[in-house]
Amino acid sequence: MPPTVRRAEGARLLANLERVILGKRAELTLLLVGVLAEGHVLMEDVPGVGKTTLARALAQSLDVDFRRVQFTPDLMPTDILGSTVLRPAEGAFEFQPGPVFTHVLLADEVNRASPRTQSALLEAMSERQVTVDGVTRALPRPFFVVATQNPADYQGTYPLPEAQLDRFLLRVRLGYPAPEQELEMLVGQRERHPLDDLSPVATGDELRVWQAAVRRVKVAPAVGRYLLQLVGQTRSHDDLALGVSPRGSLALYRAAQAMAWLEDRDYVTPADVQALAGAVLAHRLELRPQARYAGRTDRQVIDALVAEVPVPT
């Protein structure tokens, strides 16, 4: 479980999110790690546990633009990216930006859309730009995608392609609340939803300053080698048909920097790497059929590797 946030800026943002999502400090900390590391977050869980609410709370807390796209089987790439339309009165073509031109994009139930539409986000997530009709346009900064998906065995879902999964810095599962938190939620929402009274505690400009500070967090060579050894073990593991790519190595590196910054340190420790390995690496793996039939999960493989790989001292 990730350590508790201590840095004043992160603590302020975390406390605001906890007004809306109760009893999920570890999961909210992972979301902040994703934001600070300039990554994107995939929230995978059953419907109704607060995934969409959390994305809205994040945008309101940062006082940035927010757009939501409900992914459905008939959604087209142009519905996300935008399109060029003819203005007959002017006799000219004009680009109409899609909802991706925002700061926080909620891709709700992303695995209900076709693979073609899912892939429309690849350029936006990797390069913070989109290309429509041969013209490349930059996206606003900061730009952050929160995608939600239902479990893959739910009716009407398509599995996310490996290339798209690899674009998500973290995968987070909220899970059901504890009984006492659920009761507090029922009482708290008796008359008003907490989102109605949620005020910003930071700005997009402040977030960009924090993100720049995260990039300056030091990673000692021994810790870097430990991180790469952990990743390297996934590429030769008997249970895995697909290991972690170099993009995954960089994702774990950036996430560890963000965790260290939140912990008020200017250096990364092996504990940061261990705390984040499951959330950053597990969704990038592909299990062999025999491992799936034996009941193994991607998270179990990563947890076992974290326990086996020697930690530098």
C-alpha positions as CSV (number, residue, x, y, z in Angstrom):
1,M,0.0,0.0,0.0
2,P,1.4,3.4,-0.9
3,P,2.7,5.6,2.0
4,T,0.7,8.4,3.4
5,V,0.9,11.8,1.6
6,R,2.8,14.3,3.7
7,R,3.8,17.2,1.4
8,A,1.5,20.2,2.0
9,E,0.4,20.6,-1.6
10,G,-0.4,16.9,-2.1
11,A,-2.1,16.7,1.3
12,R,-4.3,19.6,0.5
13,L,-5.4,18.0,-2.8
14,L,-5.8,14.6,-1.1
15,A,-8.0,16.0,1.6
16,N,-10.3,17.6,-0.9
17,L,-10.7,14.4,-2.8
18,E,-11.5,12.6,0.4
19,R,-14.5,14.8,0.9
20,V,-16.0,13.0,-2.0
21,I,-14.5,9.5,-1.9
22,L,-14.4,8.1,1.6
23,G,-11.9,5.6,3.0
24,K,-9.8,5.2,-0.1
25,R,-6.6,7.1,0.8
26,A,-4.2,4.6,-0.8
27,E,-6.2,4.6,-4.1
28,L,-6.4,8.4,-4.1
29,T,-2.7,8.7,-3.5
30,L,-2.1,6.5,-6.6
31,L,-4.3,8.9,-8.6
32,L,-2.2,11.9,-7.4
33,V,1.0,10.0,-8.4
34,G,-0.5,9.6,-11.9
35,V,-1.3,13.3,-12.1
36,L,2.1,14.5,-10.8
37,A,4.0,12.1,-13.1
38,E,2.1,13.5,-16.1
39,G,0.6,10.1,-16.8
40,H,-2.9,8.7,-17.4
41,V,-4.9,6.4,-15.0
42,L,-7.1,3.5,-15.8
43,M,-9.7,2.8,-13.2
44,E,-11.0,-0.8,-13.5
45,D,-13.9,-1.9,-11.3
46,V,-17.6,-2.8,-11.1
47,P,-20.1,0.0,-11.8
48,G,-21.2,2.3,-9.0
49,V,-18.1,2.5,-6.8
50,G,-17.2,6.1,-7.6
51,K,-14.9,6.1,-10.6
52,T,-16.7,8.9,-12.5
53,T,-17.3,10.9,-9.3
54,L,-13.5,10.8,-8.6
55,A,-12.6,12.1,-12.0
56,R,-15.0,15.0,-11.6
57,A,-13.7,15.7,-8.1
58,L,-10.1,15.9,-9.4
59,A,-11.0,18.4,-12.1
60,Q,-12.9,20.6,-9.7
61,S,-10.1,20.4,-7.1
62,L,-7.6,21.7,-9.7
63,D,-10.0,24.3,-11.3
64,V,-9.3,23.0,-14.8
65,D,-11.6,22.1,-17.8
66,F,-13.3,18.8,-17.7
67,R,-15.0,16.8,-20.4
68,R,-16.7,13.4,-20.2
69,V,-17.1,11.0,-23.1
70,Q,-19.4,8.0,-22.7
71,F,-17.9,5.3,-24.8
72,T,-20.5,3.2,-26.6
73,P,-20.3,0.7,-29.5
74,D,-21.4,3.3,-32.0
75,L,-18.9,6.0,-30.9
76,M,-16.6,7.2,-33.7
77,P,-13.1,8.6,-33.5
78,T,-14.3,12.0,-34.7
79,D,-16.7,12.1,-31.8
80,I,-13.6,12.3,-29.6
81,L,-11.0,14.1,-31.7
82,G,-13.2,16.5,-33.6
83,S,-13.7,17.0,-37.4
84,T,-13.4,19.5,-40.2
85,V,-16.8,20.9,-41.3
86,L,-17.8,23.1,-44.2
87,R,-19.2,26.5,-43.5
88,P,-21.3,27.3,-46.6
89,A,-21.8,31.0,-45.7
90,E,-18.1,31.6,-45.6
91,G,-17.2,29.0,-48.2
92,A,-14.5,27.6,-46.0
93,F,-13.7,24.6,-43.9
94,E,-13.4,25.0,-40.1
95,F,-12.1,22.6,-37.5
96,Q,-14.5,21.7,-34.7
97,P,-12.5,20.5,-31.7
98,G,-13.7,17.3,-30.0
99,P,-13.9,16.7,-26.2
100,V,-10.3,15.6,-26.1
101,F,-9.3,19.3,-26.2
102,T,-9.6,19.7,-22.4
103,H,-7.4,19.3,-19.3
104,V,-9.1,16.3,-17.7
105,L,-10.8,13.9,-20.1
106,L,-13.0,11.2,-18.6
107,A,-13.2,8.2,-21.0
108,D,-16.1,6.5,-19.3
109,E,-16.5,2.8,-19.8
110,V,-13.7,2.9,-22.4
111,N,-13.9,-0.8,-23.2
112,R,-17.5,-0.5,-24.5
113,A,-16.3,1.2,-27.7
114,S,-14.8,-0.6,-30.7
115,P,-11.0,-1.1,-30.9
116,R,-10.9,1.5,-33.7
117,T,-12.4,4.2,-31.4
118,Q,-10.3,3.2,-28.5
119,S,-7.2,3.6,-30.6
120,A,-8.2,7.2,-31.4
121,L,-6.8,8.2,-28.0
122,L,-3.3,6.7,-28.6
123,E,-1.7,9.9,-30.1
124,A,-3.4,12.1,-27.6
125,M,-2.2,10.1,-24.6
126,S,1.4,9.6,-25.8
127,E,2.2,13.0,-27.4
128,R,-0.5,15.4,-26.1
129,Q,-1.6,16.2,-29.6
130,V,-4.1,14.9,-32.2
131,T,-3.9,14.7,-36.0
132,V,-7.1,15.2,-37.9
133,D,-7.2,15.5,-41.8
134,G,-3.4,15.7,-41.9
135,V,-3.2,18.7,-39.5
136,T,-1.6,18.2,-36.0
137,R,-3.0,20.2,-33.2
138,A,-1.5,20.5,-29.6
139,L,-3.7,19.7,-26.6
140,P,-4.0,22.0,-23.6
141,R,-1.6,21.5,-20.8
142,P,-1.9,19.9,-18.4
143,F,-3.7,17.0,-20.1
144,F,-4.8,14.0,-18.2
145,V,-7.0,11.0,-19.1
146,V,-9.0,9.1,-16.6
147,A,-10.4,6.1,-18.2
148,T,-12.9,3.8,-16.5
149,Q,-13.6,0.3,-17.5
150,N,-15.8,-2.5,-16.3
151,P,-14.3,-6.0,-15.8
152,A,-13.6,-7.7,-19.2
153,D,-16.2,-10.4,-18.6
154,Y,-19.1,-7.9,-18.5
155,Q,-21.5,-8.0,-21.4
156,G,-20.8,-5.6,-24.3
157,T,-17.2,-5.0,-23.5
158,Y,-14.1,-5.1,-25.8
159,P,-10.7,-5.9,-24.3
160,L,-8.3,-2.9,-24.5
161,P,-5.4,-3.4,-27.0
162,E,-2.0,-4.0,-25.4
163,A,-0.7,-0.8,-27.1
164,Q,-3.4,1.3,-25.3
165,L,-3.0,-0.4,-21.9
166,D,0.7,0.5,-22.2
167,R,-0.2,4.2,-22.4
168,F,-1.8,4.2,-18.9
169,L,0.7,5.0,-16.2
170,L,-1.3,3.2,-13.5
171,R,-4.3,0.9,-13.1
172,V,-6.3,1.6,-10.0
173,R,-9.1,-0.4,-8.5
174,L,-11.3,1.4,-5.9
175,G,-13.2,-1.6,-4.6
176,Y,-16.3,-1.5,-2.4
177,P,-16.2,0.9,0.6
178,A,-16.1,-0.4,4.2
179,P,-19.5,-0.5,5.9
180,E,-18.7,2.5,8.1
181,Q,-17.7,4.6,5.1
182,E,-20.7,3.5,3.1
183,L,-23.0,4.6,6.0
184,E,-21.2,7.9,6.2
185,M,-21.7,8.3,2.4
186,L,-25.5,7.6,2.7
187,V,-25.9,10.2,5.5
188,G,-23.6,12.8,3.8
189,Q,-25.6,12.6,0.5
190,R,-29.0,12.7,2.1
191,E,-29.7,16.2,0.8
192,R,-26.7,17.2,-1.4
193,H,-23.9,15.6,-3.2
194,P,-20.4,16.5,-2.0
195,L,-19.4,17.6,-5.5
196,D,-21.9,20.4,-5.2
197,D,-19.8,22.1,-2.5
198,L,-16.3,21.1,-3.7
199,S,-14.1,24.1,-4.2
200,P,-10.7,24.3,-6.0
201,V,-7.6,24.0,-3.8
202,A,-5.0,24.4,-6.7
203,T,-4.8,25.6,-10.3
204,G,-3.6,24.1,-13.5
205,D,-0.6,26.4,-13.4
206,E,0.3,25.2,-9.9
207,L,0.1,21.6,-11.1
208,R,2.5,22.2,-13.9
209,V,5.0,23.7,-11.3
210,W,4.6,20.5,-9.2
211,Q,5.1,18.3,-12.2
212,A,8.3,20.1,-13.1
213,A,9.5,19.6,-9.5
214,V,8.8,15.9,-9.7
215,R,11.1,15.5,-12.7
216,R,13.9,16.9,-10.6
217,V,13.7,14.1,-8.0
218,K,16.9,12.1,-8.0
219,V,17.1,8.4,-8.7
220,A,20.4,6.8,-7.5
221,P,22.1,4.4,-10.0
222,A,21.5,1.5,-7.6
223,V,17.8,2.2,-7.4
224,G,17.6,2.5,-11.2
225,R,19.3,-0.9,-11.6
226,Y,16.9,-2.4,-9.1
227,L,13.9,-1.0,-11.1
228,L,15.3,-2.4,-14.3
229,Q,16.0,-5.8,-12.8
230,L,12.5,-6.0,-11.6
231,V,11.2,-5.1,-15.1
232,G,13.6,-7.4,-16.7
233,Q,12.3,-10.4,-14.8
234,T,8.9,-10.0,-16.4
235,R,10.5,-10.5,-19.9
236,S,11.6,-14.0,-19.1
237,H,9.0,-15.2,-16.6
238,D,7.5,-18.6,-17.3
239,D,4.0,-17.4,-16.6
240,L,4.2,-14.4,-19.0
241,A,3.8,-14.3,-22.8
242,L,4.4,-10.5,-22.8
243,G,6.7,-8.7,-20.4
244,V,7.0,-5.0,-19.5
245,S,8.2,-2.7,-22.3
246,P,10.7,0.2,-21.9
247,R,7.7,2.5,-21.7
248,G,6.7,0.6,-18.6
249,S,10.2,1.1,-17.2
250,L,9.9,4.8,-17.7
251,A,6.4,4.8,-16.2
252,L,7.7,3.1,-13.0
253,Y,10.6,5.6,-12.9
254,R,8.3,8.6,-13.2
255,A,5.8,7.2,-10.7
256,A,8.5,6.6,-8.2
257,Q,9.7,10.2,-8.5
258,A,6.1,11.4,-7.9
259,M,5.8,9.2,-4.8
260,A,9.0,10.5,-3.4
261,W,7.9,14.1,-4.0
262,L,4.7,13.4,-2.2
263,E,6.7,12.0,0.7
264,D,8.7,15.3,0.9
265,R,11.9,13.7,-0.4
266,D,14.2,14.7,-3.3
267,Y,15.3,11.1,-3.9
268,V,13.6,7.8,-4.7
269,T,14.0,4.7,-2.5
270,P,13.5,1.1,-3.3
271,A,10.3,1.2,-1.2
272,D,8.8,3.7,-3.7
273,V,9.5,1.3,-6.5
274,Q,8.0,-1.6,-4.5
275,A,4.9,0.3,-3.5
276,L,4.1,1.2,-7.1
277,A,5.2,-1.9,-9.0
278,G,1.8,-3.6,-9.0
279,A,-0.2,-0.5,-10.1
280,V,2.3,0.5,-12.8
281,L,3.4,-2.9,-14.2
282,A,0.6,-5.5,-13.8
283,H,-1.7,-4.2,-16.5
284,R,1.2,-4.3,-19.1
285,L,1.6,-8.1,-18.8
286,E,0.1,-10.8,-20.8
287,L,-0.3,-14.1,-19.0
288,R,0.2,-17.5,-20.7
289,P,-2.9,-19.6,-21.0
290,Q,-1.6,-22.2,-18.6
291,A,-1.1,-19.5,-16.0
292,R,-4.6,-18.2,-16.4
293,Y,-6.0,-21.7,-16.2
294,A,-4.1,-22.2,-13.0
295,G,-5.8,-19.1,-11.5
296,R,-2.7,-16.8,-11.6
297,T,-3.2,-13.1,-12.0
298,D,-0.9,-10.4,-13.4
299,R,-0.8,-8.7,-10.0
300,Q,0.3,-12.0,-8.3
301,V,3.2,-12.2,-10.7
302,I,4.4,-8.7,-9.9
303,D,4.0,-9.2,-6.1
304,A,6.0,-12.4,-6.4
305,L,8.8,-10.7,-8.3
306,V,8.9,-7.8,-5.8
307,A,9.4,-10.4,-3.0
308,E,12.1,-12.3,-5.0
309,V,14.3,-9.6,-6.5
310,P,17.1,-8.5,-4.1
311,V,16.7,-5.0,-2.8
312,P,19.8,-2.7,-2.9
313,T,21.1,-1.4,0.4
